[in-house]
Amino acid sequence: MGTSAMTDHDKIREWIETRGGHPARMKSGLVGVDFGRQESSIENISWDEFFRVFDASRDTFLHHDADATRH
């Protein structure tokens, strides 16, 4: 299984939403993606907030190329 990198906001959002995910902030302050694990340490955030932090940290979104969702 290969890994791909993305920086385009629309493509990142589409990839995440297609797999049932949404942007979240961890208790540590880091942003990430929540795929529905009911954990109290995760706070849902807006896409605007997610990408504000993403861009400020000059991150690249890495994902596996396979279509199967792995939780």
mmCIF file of the N, C-alpha and C atoms, coordinates in Angstrom:
data_MODEL
# 
_entry.id   MODEL 
# 
loop_
_atom_site.group_PDB 
_atom_site.id 
_atom_site.type_symbol 
_atom_site.label_atom_id 
_atom_site.label_alt_id 
_atom_site.label_comp_id 
_atom_site.label_asym_id 
_atom_site.label_entity_id 
_atom_site.label_seq_id 
_atom_site.pdbx_PDB_ins_code 
_atom_site.Cartn_x 
_atom_site.Cartn_y 
_atom_site.Cartn_z 
_atom_site.occupancy 
_atom_site.B_iso_or_equiv 
_atom_site.pdbx_formal_charge 
_atom_site.auth_seq_id 
_atom_site.auth_comp_id 
_atom_site.auth_asym_id 
_atom_site.auth_atom_id 
_atom_site.pdbx_PDB_model_num 
ATOM 1   N N  . MET A 1 1  ? 0.835   -1.158 0.000  1.00 0.00 ? 1  MET A N  1 
ATOM 2   C CA . MET A 1 1  ? 0.000   0.000  0.000  1.00 0.00 ? 1  MET A CA 1 
ATOM 3   C C  . MET A 1 1  ? 0.890   1.235  0.000  1.00 0.00 ? 1  MET A C  1 
ATOM 4   N N  . GLY A 1 2  ? 0.694   2.129  -0.975 1.00 0.00 ? 2  GLY A N  1 
ATOM 5   C CA . GLY A 1 2  ? 1.498   3.328  -1.079 1.00 0.00 ? 2  GLY A CA 1 
ATOM 6   C C  . GLY A 1 2  ? 0.939   4.468  -0.250 1.00 0.00 ? 2  GLY A C  1 
ATOM 7   N N  . THR A 1 3  ? 1.719   5.519  -0.137 1.00 0.00 ? 3  THR A N  1 
ATOM 8   C CA . THR A 1 3  ? 1.307   6.707  0.595  1.00 0.00 ? 3  THR A CA 1 
ATOM 9   C C  . THR A 1 3  ? 1.391   7.897  -0.340 1.00 0.00 ? 3  THR A C  1 
ATOM 10  N N  . SER A 1 4  ? 0.409   8.788  -0.248 1.00 0.00 ? 4  SER A N  1 
ATOM 11  C CA . SER A 1 4  ? 0.388   10.002 -1.057 1.00 0.00 ? 4  SER A CA 1 
ATOM 12  C C  . SER A 1 4  ? 0.337   11.220 -0.147 1.00 0.00 ? 4  SER A C  1 
ATOM 13  N N  . ALA A 1 5  ? 0.782   12.349 -0.686 1.00 0.00 ? 5  ALA A N  1 
ATOM 14  C CA . ALA A 1 5  ? 0.777   13.603 0.061  1.00 0.00 ? 5  ALA A CA 1 
ATOM 15  C C  . ALA A 1 5  ? -0.106  14.619 -0.655 1.00 0.00 ? 5  ALA A C  1 
ATOM 16  N N  . MET A 1 6  ? -0.818  15.430 0.125  1.00 0.00 ? 6  MET A N  1 
ATOM 17  C CA . MET A 1 6  ? -1.679  16.474 -0.430 1.00 0.00 ? 6  MET A CA 1 
ATOM 18  C C  . MET A 1 6  ? -1.518  17.756 0.375  1.00 0.00 ? 6  MET A C  1 
ATOM 19  N N  . THR A 1 7  ? -1.670  18.889 -0.313 1.00 0.00 ? 7  THR A N  1 
ATOM 20  C CA . THR A 1 7  ? -1.734  20.176 0.368  1.00 0.00 ? 7  THR A CA 1 
ATOM 21  C C  . THR A 1 7  ? -2.975  20.965 -0.058 1.00 0.00 ? 7  THR A C  1 
ATOM 22  N N  . ASP A 1 8  ? -3.641  20.548 -1.127 1.00 0.00 ? 8  ASP A N  1 
ATOM 23  C CA . ASP A 1 8  ? -4.833  21.226 -1.634 1.00 0.00 ? 8  ASP A CA 1 
ATOM 24  C C  . ASP A 1 8  ? -6.001  21.023 -0.662 1.00 0.00 ? 8  ASP A C  1 
ATOM 25  N N  . HIS A 1 9  ? -6.547  22.117 -0.146 1.00 0.00 ? 9  HIS A N  1 
ATOM 26  C CA . HIS A 1 9  ? -7.606  22.040 0.859  1.00 0.00 ? 9  HIS A CA 1 
ATOM 27  C C  . HIS A 1 9  ? -8.826  21.268 0.376  1.00 0.00 ? 9  HIS A C  1 
ATOM 28  N N  . ASP A 1 10 ? -9.279  21.531 -0.841 1.00 0.00 ? 10 ASP A N  1 
ATOM 29  C CA . ASP A 1 10 ? -10.471 20.857 -1.356 1.00 0.00 ? 10 ASP A CA 1 
ATOM 30  C C  . ASP A 1 10 ? -10.263 19.355 -1.472 1.00 0.00 ? 10 ASP A C  1 
ATOM 31  N N  . LYS A 1 11 ? -9.101  18.946 -1.934 1.00 0.00 ? 11 LYS A N  1 
ATOM 32  C CA . LYS A 1 11 ? -8.816  17.512 -2.075 1.00 0.00 ? 11 LYS A CA 1 
ATOM 33  C C  . LYS A 1 11 ? -8.688  16.837 -0.711 1.00 0.00 ? 11 LYS A C  1 
ATOM 34  N N  . ILE A 1 12 ? -8.060  17.522 0.234  1.00 0.00 ? 12 ILE A N  1 
ATOM 35  C CA . ILE A 1 12 ? -7.927  16.969 1.586  1.00 0.00 ? 12 ILE A CA 1 
ATOM 36  C C  . ILE A 1 12 ? -9.309  16.786 2.210  1.00 0.00 ? 12 ILE A C  1 
ATOM 37  N N  . ARG A 1 13 ? -10.124 17.831 2.128  1.00 0.00 ? 13 ARG A N  1 
ATOM 38  C CA . ARG A 1 13 ? -11.473 17.761 2.714  1.00 0.00 ? 13 ARG A CA 1 
ATOM 39  C C  . ARG A 1 13 ? -12.293 16.648 2.068  1.00 0.00 ? 13 ARG A C  1 
ATOM 40  N N  . GLU A 1 14 ? -12.235 16.544 0.754  1.00 0.00 ? 14 GLU A N  1 
ATOM 41  C CA . GLU A 1 14 ? -12.971 15.490 0.047  1.00 0.00 ? 14 GLU A CA 1 
ATOM 42  C C  . GLU A 1 14 ? -12.497 14.104 0.490  1.00 0.00 ? 14 GLU A C  1 
ATOM 43  N N  . TRP A 1 15 ? -11.182 13.903 0.589  1.00 0.00 ? 15 TRP A N  1 
ATOM 44  C CA . TRP A 1 15 ? -10.639 12.603 0.990  1.00 0.00 ? 15 TRP A CA 1 
ATOM 45  C C  . TRP A 1 15 ? -11.131 12.232 2.394  1.00 0.00 ? 15 TRP A C  1 
ATOM 46  N N  . ILE A 1 16 ? -11.084 13.184 3.311  1.00 0.00 ? 16 ILE A N  1 
ATOM 47  C CA . ILE A 1 16 ? -11.490 12.933 4.695  1.00 0.00 ? 16 ILE A CA 1 
ATOM 48  C C  . ILE A 1 16 ? -12.991 12.665 4.789  1.00 0.00 ? 16 ILE A C  1 
ATOM 49  N N  . GLU A 1 17 ? -13.808 13.529 4.171  1.00 0.00 ? 17 GLU A N  1 
ATOM 50  C CA . GLU A 1 17 ? -15.259 13.377 4.270  1.00 0.00 ? 17 GLU A CA 1 
ATOM 51  C C  . GLU A 1 17 ? -15.758 12.112 3.584  1.00 0.00 ? 17 GLU A C  1 
ATOM 52  N N  . THR A 1 18 ? -15.124 11.725 2.486  1.00 0.00 ? 18 THR A N  1 
ATOM 53  C CA . THR A 1 18 ? -15.508 10.499 1.785  1.00 0.00 ? 18 THR A CA 1 
ATOM 54  C C  . THR A 1 18 ? -15.353 9.292  2.698  1.00 0.00 ? 18 THR A C  1 
ATOM 55  N N  . ARG A 1 19 ? -14.436 9.367  3.627  1.00 0.00 ? 19 ARG A N  1 
ATOM 56  C CA . ARG A 1 19 ? -14.165 8.252  4.541  1.00 0.00 ? 19 ARG A CA 1 
ATOM 57  C C  . ARG A 1 19 ? -14.815 8.435  5.914  1.00 0.00 ? 19 ARG A C  1 
ATOM 58  N N  . GLY A 1 20 ? -15.721 9.408  6.009  1.00 0.00 ? 20 GLY A N  1 
ATOM 59  C CA . GLY A 1 20 ? -16.476 9.598  7.244  1.00 0.00 ? 20 GLY A CA 1 
ATOM 60  C C  . GLY A 1 20 ? -15.763 10.364 8.330  1.00 0.00 ? 20 GLY A C  1 
ATOM 61  N N  . GLY A 1 21 ? -14.722 11.096 7.980  1.00 0.00 ? 21 GLY A N  1 
ATOM 62  C CA . GLY A 1 21 ? -13.966 11.840 8.974  1.00 0.00 ? 21 GLY A CA 1 
ATOM 63  C C  . GLY A 1 21 ? -14.358 13.304 9.036  1.00 0.00 ? 21 GLY A C  1 
ATOM 64  N N  . HIS A 1 22 ? -13.886 13.979 10.066 1.00 0.00 ? 22 HIS A N  1 
ATOM 65  C CA . HIS A 1 22 ? -14.085 15.416 10.217 1.00 0.00 ? 22 HIS A CA 1 
ATOM 66  C C  . HIS A 1 22 ? -12.916 15.992 11.024 1.00 0.00 ? 22 HIS A C  1 
ATOM 67  N N  . PRO A 1 23 ? -12.677 17.305 10.894 1.00 0.00 ? 23 PRO A N  1 
ATOM 68  C CA . PRO A 1 23 ? -11.544 17.916 11.590 1.00 0.00 ? 23 PRO A CA 1 
ATOM 69  C C  . PRO A 1 23 ? -11.759 17.947 13.099 1.00 0.00 ? 23 PRO A C  1 
ATOM 70  N N  . ALA A 1 24 ? -10.666 17.796 13.825 1.00 0.00 ? 24 ALA A N  1 
ATOM 71  C CA . ALA A 1 24 ? -10.743 17.760 15.289 1.00 0.00 ? 24 ALA A CA 1 
ATOM 72  C C  . ALA A 1 24 ? -9.460  18.293 15.903 1.00 0.00 ? 24 ALA A C  1 
ATOM 73  N N  . ARG A 1 25 ? -9.589  18.721 17.165 1.00 0.00 ? 25 ARG A N  1 
ATOM 74  C CA . ARG A 1 25 ? -8.419  19.145 17.933 1.00 0.00 ? 25 ARG A CA 1 
ATOM 75  C C  . ARG A 1 25 ? -8.269  18.169 19.094 1.00 0.00 ? 25 ARG A C  1 
ATOM 76  N N  . MET A 1 26 ? -7.059  17.674 19.265 1.00 0.00 ? 26 MET A N  1 
ATOM 77  C CA . MET A 1 26 ? -6.773  16.759 20.361 1.00 0.00 ? 26 MET A CA 1 
ATOM 78  C C  . MET A 1 26 ? -6.548  17.572 21.642 1.00 0.00 ? 26 MET A C  1 
ATOM 79  N N  . LYS A 1 27 ? -6.666  16.946 22.768 1.00 0.00 ? 27 LYS A N  1 
ATOM 80  C CA . LYS A 1 27 ? -6.457  17.630 24.052 1.00 0.00 ? 27 LYS A CA 1 
ATOM 81  C C  . LYS A 1 27 ? -5.075  18.281 24.111 1.00 0.00 ? 27 LYS A C  1 
ATOM 82  N N  . SER A 1 28 ? -4.118  17.707 23.397 1.00 0.00 ? 28 SER A N  1 
ATOM 83  C CA . SER A 1 28 ? -2.752  18.238 23.356 1.00 0.00 ? 28 SER A CA 1 
ATOM 84  C C  . SER A 1 28 ? -2.659  19.548 22.582 1.00 0.00 ? 28 SER A C  1 
ATOM 85  N N  . GLY A 1 29 ? -3.730  19.888 21.821 1.00 0.00 ? 29 GLY A N  1 
ATOM 86  C CA . GLY A 1 29 ? -3.723  21.099 21.011 1.00 0.00 ? 29 GLY A CA 1 
ATOM 87  C C  . GLY A 1 29 ? -3.455  20.844 19.542 1.00 0.00 ? 29 GLY A C  1 
ATOM 88  N N  . LEU A 1 30 ? -2.991  19.653 19.217 1.00 0.00 ? 30 LEU A N  1 
ATOM 89  C CA . LEU A 1 30 ? -2.745  19.301 17.818 1.00 0.00 ? 30 LEU A CA 1 
ATOM 90  C C  . LEU A 1 30 ? -4.061  19.107 17.087 1.00 0.00 ? 30 LEU A C  1 
ATOM 91  N N  . VAL A 1 31 ? -4.082  19.453 15.787 1.00 0.00 ? 31 VAL A N  1 
ATOM 92  C CA . VAL A 1 31 ? -5.273  19.171 14.989 1.00 0.00 ? 31 VAL A CA 1 
ATOM 93  C C  . VAL A 1 31 ? -5.066  17.877 14.224 1.00 0.00 ? 31 VAL A C  1 
ATOM 94  N N  . GLY A 1 32 ? -6.161  17.231 13.930 1.00 0.00 ? 32 GLY A N  1 
ATOM 95  C CA . GLY A 1 32 ? -6.110  15.968 13.210 1.00 0.00 ? 32 GLY A CA 1 
ATOM 96  C C  . GLY A 1 32 ? -7.477  15.645 12.650 1.00 0.00 ? 32 GLY A C  1 
ATOM 97  N N  . VAL A 1 33 ? -7.689  14.381 12.361 1.00 0.00 ? 33 VAL A N  1 
ATOM 98  C CA . VAL A 1 33 ? -8.944  13.913 11.786 1.00 0.00 ? 33 VAL A CA 1 
ATOM 99  C C  . VAL A 1 33 ? -9.568  12.897 12.728 1.00 0.00 ? 33 VAL A C  1 
ATOM 100 N N  . ASP A 1 34 ? -10.864 13.063 12.974 1.00 0.00 ? 34 ASP A N  1 
ATOM 101 C CA . ASP A 1 34 ? -11.614 12.125 13.813 1.00 0.00 ? 34 ASP A CA 1 
ATOM 102 C C  . ASP A 1 34 ? -12.507 11.290 12.902 1.00 0.00 ? 34 ASP A C  1 
ATOM 103 N N  . PHE A 1 35 ? -12.393 9.983  13.032 1.00 0.00 ? 35 PHE A N  1 
ATOM 104 C CA . PHE A 1 35 ? -13.226 9.075  12.251 1.00 0.00 ? 35 PHE A CA 1 
ATOM 105 C C  . PHE A 1 35 ? -14.301 8.436  13.124 1.00 0.00 ? 35 PHE A C  1 
ATOM 106 N N  . GLY A 1 36 ? -14.758 9.165  14.148 1.00 0.00 ? 36 GLY A N  1 
ATOM 107 C CA . GLY A 1 36 ? -15.889 8.723  14.933 1.00 0.00 ? 36 GLY A CA 1 
ATOM 108 C C  . GLY A 1 36 ? -15.577 7.940  16.181 1.00 0.00 ? 36 GLY A C  1 
ATOM 109 N N  . ARG A 1 37 ? -14.355 7.927  16.601 1.00 0.00 ? 37 ARG A N  1 
ATOM 110 C CA . ARG A 1 37 ? -14.015 7.278  17.876 1.00 0.00 ? 37 ARG A CA 1 
ATOM 111 C C  . ARG A 1 37 ? -14.483 8.185  19.000 1.00 0.00 ? 37 ARG A C  1 
ATOM 112 N N  . GLN A 1 38 ? -15.406 7.761  19.762 1.00 0.00 ? 38 GLN A N  1 
ATOM 113 C CA . GLN A 1 38 ? -15.998 8.579  20.821 1.00 0.00 ? 38 GLN A CA 1 
ATOM 114 C C  . GLN A 1 38 ? -15.023 8.769  21.973 1.00 0.00 ? 38 GLN A C  1 
ATOM 115 N N  . GLU A 1 39 ? -14.090 9.679  21.810 1.00 0.00 ? 39 GLU A N  1 
ATOM 116 C CA . GLU A 1 39 ? -13.084 9.940  22.843 1.00 0.00 ? 39 GLU A CA 1 
ATOM 117 C C  . GLU A 1 39 ? -13.283 11.341 23.405 1.00 0.00 ? 39 GLU A C  1 
ATOM 118 N N  . SER A 1 40 ? -13.201 11.468 24.706 1.00 0.00 ? 40 SER A N  1 
ATOM 119 C CA . SER A 1 40 ? -13.413 12.764 25.345 1.00 0.00 ? 40 SER A CA 1 
ATOM 120 C C  . SER A 1 40 ? -12.258 13.731 25.102 1.00 0.00 ? 40 SER A C  1 
ATOM 121 N N  . SER A 1 41 ? -11.140 13.219 24.626 1.00 0.00 ? 41 SER A N  1 
ATOM 122 C CA . SER A 1 41 ? -9.973  14.075 24.411 1.00 0.00 ? 41 SER A CA 1 
ATOM 123 C C  . SER A 1 41 ? -9.989  14.742 23.035 1.00 0.00 ? 41 SER A C  1 
ATOM 124 N N  . ILE A 1 42 ? -11.087 14.563 22.284 1.00 0.00 ? 42 ILE A N  1 
ATOM 125 C CA . ILE A 1 42 ? -11.185 15.131 20.939 1.00 0.00 ? 42 ILE A CA 1 
ATOM 126 C C  . ILE A 1 42 ? -12.300 16.168 20.900 1.00 0.00 ? 42 ILE A C  1 
ATOM 127 N N  . GLU A 1 43 ? -11.992 17.343 20.340 1.00 0.00 ? 43 GLU A N  1 
ATOM 128 C CA . GLU A 1 43 ? -12.964 18.422 20.175 1.00 0.00 ? 43 GLU A CA 1 
ATOM 129 C C  . GLU A 1 43 ? -13.171 18.646 18.680 1.00 0.00 ? 43 GLU A C  1 
ATOM 130 N N  . ASN A 1 44 ? -14.423 18.635 18.221 1.00 0.00 ? 44 ASN A N  1 
ATOM 131 C CA . ASN A 1 44 ? -14.703 18.933 16.821 1.00 0.00 ? 44 ASN A CA 1 
ATOM 132 C C  . ASN A 1 44 ? -14.383 20.400 16.552 1.00 0.00 ? 44 ASN A C  1 
ATOM 133 N N  . ILE A 1 45 ? -13.776 20.672 15.400 1.00 0.00 ? 45 ILE A N  1 
ATOM 134 C CA . ILE A 1 45 ? -13.481 22.045 14.995 1.00 0.00 ? 45 ILE A CA 1 
ATOM 135 C C  . ILE A 1 45 ? -13.953 22.244 13.562 1.00 0.00 ? 45 ILE A C  1 
ATOM 136 N N  . SER A 1 46 ? -14.006 23.498 13.130 1.00 0.00 ? 46 SER A N  1 
ATOM 137 C CA . SER A 1 46 ? -14.439 23.813 11.767 1.00 0.00 ? 46 SER A CA 1 
ATOM 138 C C  . SER A 1 46 ? -13.321 23.516 10.774 1.00 0.00 ? 46 SER A C  1 
ATOM 139 N N  . TRP A 1 47 ? -13.710 23.394 9.514  1.00 0.00 ? 47 TRP A N  1 
ATOM 140 C CA . TRP A 1 47 ? -12.701 23.218 8.465  1.00 0.00 ? 47 TRP A CA 1 
ATOM 141 C C  . TRP A 1 47 ? -11.803 24.452 8.391  1.00 0.00 ? 47 TRP A C  1 
ATOM 142 N N  . ASP A 1 48 ? -12.378 25.643 8.598  1.00 0.00 ? 48 ASP A N  1 
ATOM 143 C CA . ASP A 1 48 ? -11.568 26.869 8.571  1.00 0.00 ? 48 ASP A CA 1 
ATOM 144 C C  . ASP A 1 48 ? -10.467 26.824 9.630  1.00 0.00 ? 48 ASP A C  1 
ATOM 145 N N  . GLU A 1 49 ? -10.825 26.401 10.850 1.00 0.00 ? 49 GLU A N  1 
ATOM 146 C CA . GLU A 1 49 ? -9.835  26.302 11.927 1.00 0.00 ? 49 GLU A CA 1 
ATOM 147 C C  . GLU A 1 49 ? -8.794  25.236 11.606 1.00 0.00 ? 49 GLU A C  1 
ATOM 148 N N  . PHE A 1 50 ? -9.240  24.092 11.103 1.00 0.00 ? 50 PHE A N  1 
ATOM 149 C CA . PHE A 1 50 ? -8.334  23.003 10.735 1.00 0.00 ? 50 PHE A CA 1 
ATOM 150 C C  . PHE A 1 50 ? -7.289  23.497 9.732  1.00 0.00 ? 50 PHE A C  1 
ATOM 151 N N  . PHE A 1 51 ? -7.748  24.160 8.672  1.00 0.00 ? 51 PHE A N  1 
ATOM 152 C CA . PHE A 1 51 ? -6.812  24.605 7.637  1.00 0.00 ? 51 PHE A CA 1 
ATOM 153 C C  . PHE A 1 51 ? -5.985  25.814 8.076  1.00 0.00 ? 51 PHE A C  1 
ATOM 154 N N  . ARG A 1 52 ? -6.493  26.626 9.004  1.00 0.00 ? 52 ARG A N  1 
ATOM 155 C CA . ARG A 1 52 ? -5.687  27.731 9.536  1.00 0.00 ? 52 ARG A CA 1 
ATOM 156 C C  . ARG A 1 52 ? -4.452  27.162 10.237 1.00 0.00 ? 52 ARG A C  1 
ATOM 157 N N  . VAL A 1 53 ? -4.654  26.159 11.081 1.00 0.00 ? 53 VAL A N  1 
ATOM 158 C CA . VAL A 1 53 ? -3.538  25.525 11.790 1.00 0.00 ? 53 VAL A CA 1 
ATOM 159 C C  . VAL A 1 53 ? -2.666  24.743 10.809 1.00 0.00 ? 53 VAL A C  1 
ATOM 160 N N  . PHE A 1 54 ? -3.286  24.023 9.886  1.00 0.00 ? 54 PHE A N  1 
ATOM 161 C CA . PHE A 1 54 ? -2.580  23.235 8.870  1.00 0.00 ? 54 PHE A CA 1 
ATOM 162 C C  . PHE A 1 54 ? -1.627  24.130 8.074  1.00 0.00 ? 54 PHE A C  1 
ATOM 163 N N  . ASP A 1 55 ? -2.141  25.265 7.592  1.00 0.00 ? 55 ASP A N  1 
ATOM 164 C CA . ASP A 1 55 ? -1.319  26.181 6.796  1.00 0.00 ? 55 ASP A CA 1 
ATOM 165 C C  . ASP A 1 55 ? -0.228  26.850 7.634  1.00 0.00 ? 55 ASP A C  1 
ATOM 166 N N  . ALA A 1 56 ? -0.562  27.234 8.853  1.00 0.00 ? 56 ALA A N  1 
ATOM 167 C CA . ALA A 1 56 ? 0.417   27.901 9.719  1.00 0.00 ? 56 ALA A CA 1 
ATOM 168 C C  . ALA A 1 56 ? 1.594   26.988 10.043 1.00 0.00 ? 56 ALA A C  1 
ATOM 169 N N  . SER A 1 57 ? 1.332   25.697 10.122 1.00 0.00 ? 57 SER A N  1 
ATOM 170 C CA . SER A 1 57 ? 2.412   24.755 10.444 1.00 0.00 ? 57 SER A CA 1 
ATOM 171 C C  . SER A 1 57 ? 3.078   24.189 9.191  1.00 0.00 ? 57 SER A C  1 
ATOM 172 N N  . ARG A 1 58 ? 2.600   24.629 8.016  1.00 0.00 ? 58 ARG A N  1 
ATOM 173 C CA . ARG A 1 58 ? 3.155   24.204 6.726  1.00 0.00 ? 58 ARG A CA 1 
ATOM 174 C C  . ARG A 1 58 ? 3.148   22.684 6.594  1.00 0.00 ? 58 ARG A C  1 
ATOM 175 N N  . ASP A 1 59 ? 2.049   22.085 7.051  1.00 0.00 ? 59 ASP A N  1 
ATOM 176 C CA . ASP A 1 59 ? 1.905   20.632 7.008  1.00 0.00 ? 59 ASP A CA 1 
ATOM 177 C C  . ASP A 1 59 ? 1.558   20.124 5.617  1.00 0.00 ? 59 ASP A C  1 
ATOM 178 N N  . THR A 1 60 ? 1.753   18.833 5.447  1.00 0.00 ? 60 THR A N  1 
ATOM 179 C CA . THR A 1 60 ? 1.317   18.089 4.267  1.00 0.00 ? 60 THR A CA 1 
ATOM 180 C C  . THR A 1 60 ? 0.452   16.953 4.780  1.00 0.00 ? 60 THR A C  1 
ATOM 181 N N  . PHE A 1 61 ? -0.697  16.736 4.137  1.00 0.00 ? 61 PHE A N  1 
ATOM 182 C CA . PHE A 1 61 ? -1.599  15.666 4.540  1.00 0.00 ? 61 PHE A CA 1 
ATOM 183 C C  . PHE A 1 61 ? -1.149  14.378 3.871  1.00 0.00 ? 61 PHE A C  1 
ATOM 184 N N  . LEU A 1 62 ? -0.770  13.394 4.667  1.00 0.00 ? 62 LEU A N  1 
ATOM 185 C CA . LEU A 1 62 ? -0.337  12.092 4.157  1.00 0.00 ? 62 LEU A CA 1 
ATOM 186 C C  . LEU A 1 62 ? -1.454  11.084 4.346  1.00 0.00 ? 62 LEU A C  1 
ATOM 187 N N  . HIS A 1 63 ? -1.669  10.237 3.332  1.00 0.00 ? 63 HIS A N  1 
ATOM 188 C CA . HIS A 1 63 ? -2.699  9.207  3.439  1.00 0.00 ? 63 HIS A CA 1 
ATOM 189 C C  . HIS A 1 63 ? -2.289  7.994  2.629  1.00 0.00 ? 63 HIS A C  1 
ATOM 190 N N  . HIS A 1 64 ? -2.875  6.864  2.978  1.00 0.00 ? 64 HIS A N  1 
ATOM 191 C CA . HIS A 1 64 ? -2.642  5.630  2.228  1.00 0.00 ? 64 HIS A CA 1 
ATOM 192 C C  . HIS A 1 64 ? -3.479  5.662  0.959  1.00 0.00 ? 64 HIS A C  1 
ATOM 193 N N  . ASP A 1 65 ? -2.938  5.114  -0.122 1.00 0.00 ? 65 ASP A N  1 
ATOM 194 C CA . ASP A 1 65 ? -3.629  5.119  -1.403 1.00 0.00 ? 65 ASP A CA 1 
ATOM 195 C C  . ASP A 1 65 ? -4.817  4.170  -1.463 1.00 0.00 ? 65 ASP A C  1 
ATOM 196 N N  . ALA A 1 66 ? -4.832  3.130  -0.659 1.00 0.00 ? 66 ALA A N  1 
ATOM 197 C CA . ALA A 1 66 ? -5.914  2.143  -0.699 1.00 0.00 ? 66 ALA A CA 1 
ATOM 198 C C  . ALA A 1 66 ? -7.236  2.795  -0.318 1.00 0.00 ? 66 ALA A C  1 
ATOM 199 N N  . ASP A 1 67 ? -8.329  2.305  -0.913 1.00 0.00 ? 67 ASP A N  1 
ATOM 200 C CA . ASP A 1 67 ? -9.654  2.844  -0.631 1.00 0.00 ? 67 ASP A CA 1 
ATOM 201 C C  . ASP A 1 67 ? -10.200 2.403  0.714  1.00 0.00 ? 67 ASP A C  1 
ATOM 202 N N  . ALA A 1 68 ? -9.718  1.305  1.230  1.00 0.00 ? 68 ALA A N  1 
ATOM 203 C CA . ALA A 1 68 ? -10.256 0.779  2.486  1.00 0.00 ? 68 ALA A CA 1 
ATOM 204 C C  . ALA A 1 68 ? -9.933  1.721  3.638  1.00 0.00 ? 68 ALA A C  1 
ATOM 205 N N  . THR A 1 69 ? -10.928 1.981  4.452  1.00 0.00 ? 69 THR A N  1 
ATOM 206 C CA . THR A 1 69 ? -10.730 2.808  5.635  1.00 0.00 ? 69 THR A CA 1 
ATOM 207 C C  . THR A 1 69 ? -10.179 1.941  6.747  1.00 0.00 ? 69 THR A C  1 
ATOM 208 N N  . ARG A 1 70 ? -9.136  2.428  7.398  1.00 0.00 ? 70 ARG A N  1 
ATOM 209 C CA . ARG A 1 70 ? -8.528  1.683  8.503  1.00 0.00 ? 70 ARG A CA 1 
ATOM 210 C C  . ARG A 1 70 ? -8.670  2.518  9.755  1.00 0.00 ? 70 ARG A C  1 
ATOM 211 N N  . HIS A 1 71 ? -9.372  2.010  10.743 1.00 0.00 ? 71 HIS A N  1 
ATOM 212 C CA . HIS A 1 71 ? -9.553  2.736  12.009 1.00 0.00 ? 71 HIS A CA 1 
ATOM 213 C C  . HIS A 1 71 ? -8.719  2.072  13.053 1.00 0.00 ? 71 HIS A C  1 
# 
